[in-house]
């Protein structure tokens, strides 16, 4: 009887009912069948092993499966193990992993608590005389300072290390981005430090410096990266907004007006603010109205109140205009002054003049730093945080308090001819506000570098 079409023949395994004359034929058939079945089972096992292997090697750390069309950020072509059986890590892998590692390190470490350690092997981080853009105001060695020990101090946090500054790595992180410092001459001090830190790694034909009003722009052409400074000493509009002519007998602030400055900051990827030194007056004259209008209302406002008004205007602008997901914002705490040597037991003069060593007393705090102003900044930043805008407060005040030796003192360009009386009393015209470069602001930038590097 013919079998239905498509039905497979049945295999009879009852060998006792088979005619003995056919034993050899059936045994061969049975052996062949078992061979086919064994081969099929072997192929099945091999396929299962292959599927499991593919699943294992394409799975990510979180257990999800990678798309075949793209690689994970840390993926790289398969490489053979090294001789010590450790996985080979490519340069690209290190660049991707380091920000995560630095973020974890920064969370564990307080960079702002530590001590200054003399280190003339790895410091300074650059040659001051070789920096193309070192300002006449800040090159103490250029203006005759003989003792250069101020260049060799390294800040050492108590329970960790600051990441070593790497100019090439920073420029790569800043590729197609804008890093902008906004504020007064102390922020300008820090900006020039940063340009000197990266300057030597860029060929002369691939960098430029431009000035347009209050905006100064250093550009690394190959990276399409800019490191900028915007002069706004009070953050809000004032009569001191000219970056070159701002020596005034009276300072006037429009504490409710910031747009003239802020429109230059809108598209920056990193904003570094400071404003303190210019507020160190008992009262600030505040203007309601414009400088051009004769109908403006002027009123003397107590320092802290005026500062609070300016910070409110600044924070309102940031909340509304800054891209919260793109722009990272930093506030540099107040840079200390050293105008009273009796506060640290000085004997060489009434201020920072002729000082050559840091202050050793832990937690030293001079009268030049006002905690009440710092608390206003902290409160403003906290309010912004509750509104979804996070600002990193880089508290460089304490570590800078120790460095009475790092100021310009008399080693700077003098714009006015010194009188005989002044020359006979050098401490009388010593600058104990700004800092020599290389010097303390380089450390501020090392800390900033760590934050920037871990954020991308």
Order of alpha helices (4+ residues) and beta strands (2+ residues): alpha-alpha-beta-beta-alpha-beta-alpha-beta-beta-beta-beta-beta-alpha-beta-beta-beta-alpha-beta-alpha-beta-alpha-beta-alpha-beta-alpha
